[in-house]
Each structure stands twice: as C-alpha cells, then as structure tokens.
Amino acid sequence: MRVPRKRKAPCQSRRCPTFSPLFERLTHPPFAVNGELVYGATTFSVFNDEAYFSRDFVKKTQEEYEKYVAYEFSDTLSHAEKVEYLEEWFASFFTRLTRENVSMEVLEKVASKAVVSFRQGTFHLLRLCQLFGVPFLVLSAGISQVIEKLLEVHAPSSSVTRGLEIGANHLVFDEGGRVQDFSKPVIHSLNKLESFREFVDASYRKHFDDFPPEEINVILLGDHIGDAHLASCFPREANVIKIGFLNHFEQSLLQTYKETFDVVAMNDGSMRVVIELLLEVFKAWPHV
C-alpha cells in the first residue's frame, strides 16, 4: 500500500461524503477455486450458468471476458483503441443476452447462486457510512438490476444497503417481463465520466447544494485508471482522496496507478484503508 501524497487536510465540515465509482470494486475479481478460475465476481459473470442460459451463451461470455479484459488493461493500446474494443464487447454481450429470454425471476435465481466474494470490509464500510450520515454512490459499468439483487442476497441485512445510490447499465423488460433491450449508450470503464456526470451532479445537489465547495470531502474508490477521472465531477475546491485497487497486470500498471491515485492498495486489498481513513476523519469531528 502506498502512503497518500501530501495534500490539504479534510475540512471540519458537517459531512464527509464517500463516493464509490464501481460496484465491481466492492467485490474481488475472478479468483481460483480448486485450481479453476471462478468468474462470479462481477455483475456480468452471474450469467455464466448453464442452468439458466444456453451453453453457447455461457461459453461466448467467458471467451469474451478473457479476450477483452486484456485489451481493457493493455499498456500498449491507445485510449481510442480500448474504447472501440469495449464498445464492441458490451454491444455483443447485451445483444446476445436479449436472445436468452431472461426474466427478472431468472436474475433473482442466478444472483442467489452466484459465487461472489465481496471485498473484505465492504459491509462494515457501508454501516459506517450510514452511522455517520455519509452518502454512498456506486457508479458501475455493470447492470443495475443485478447489482441490486446481489446486494439483496449477500448483504447481512437489508438495512446495510438502505440509501445506496446506484448508477449503471439498465436492462429493459417487455410487457411479459423478459429482457428485450438495454439502456444506451452502454456504460463501460472508459466512458464513465461522460456517462455519470449528470447522475453525480444530481446527487451532489441533493446532499450538498447548501455546502461551500471547500467543505465537501470525497473518498473516490476504483480499480481502473479511468475511475480517477470521476473526481472532475466535483467542484475544484472539494477535497477528493482517490484510492486505487490494483488487481490486474500489477507489474506493468503500478507506476501509472501511483501517479494517478493518492493511495494504491496492492494485491486486491480489502476496504481496511477506507475504513481507517473514515474513522480517523470522524474522530476529529465535533459533529459526531
């Protein structure tokens, strides 16, 4: 873990919002079980279940994941090339999904069966945010209905996720309750800034419109370089601490992450650094 760069201290304002840009970063990426790679770590991975989806769909989904993740984190491809690959990937996935005759009932079942490893400390962090009155945003390139179901199934209680604000891709259902389309433009890891600017702005106005910008404190979490750019959604005067989780291609990406984030958690770290930061900040606040 890297020590944060020297920066101005969080102010003594009435609230200190914490902001999490990606739901996938609340979970661990694909991990090994008995030597086999498990893909149940993201909202897309729950669709890798042949009990509910065709074998061809599952096979193609796994093949595309392995192919396009390498492009997404490549240190040789240009930004434009990566965007082109990601748009190709997401368009292919969602188009194939609409042919699978998927209902909300199926989503509930796959969510309940999904092998999901939430990042250690995730629900403790959510409880702390509730206790301190800290808004928590999840900005995801995943699927909103799947995110909601996974949290509903795996959270220790429904109260833990109460008030959570989620922005993500959205499945569109027909009158018969089957997936027929998806929201557009598709949100992926490299277009979050333009995709979520209005969403973040609306949340900002709801919670902090009456606060001076210099009294706004933000903890921004992500494991993709593009996540850090979401800091520009907030006023320049706001105090933003960017924490990056480095999960892939550590040797080639470490230096870039150090230059981009204030803190870098290595080896797919837990939420401990975020929890400790929150506790340290609130310890000094007379308002709590």
Secondary structure, 3 states (H helix, E strand, C coil): CCCCCCCCCCCCCCCCCEEECCHHHHECCCEEECCEEECCCCCCHHHCCCCCCCHHHHHHHHHHHHHHHHHHCCCCCCHHHHHHHHHHHHHHHHHHHCCCCCEHHHHHHHHHHCCCCECCCHHHHHHHHHHHCCCEEEEEEEEHHHHHHHHHHHCCCHHHHCCCEEEEECEEECCCCEEEEECCCCCCCCCHHHHHHHHHHHHHHHHHCCCCHHHCEEEEEECCHHHHHHHHHCCCCCEEEEEEECCCCHHHHHHHHHHHCCEEECCCCCCHHHHHHHHHHHHCCCCC
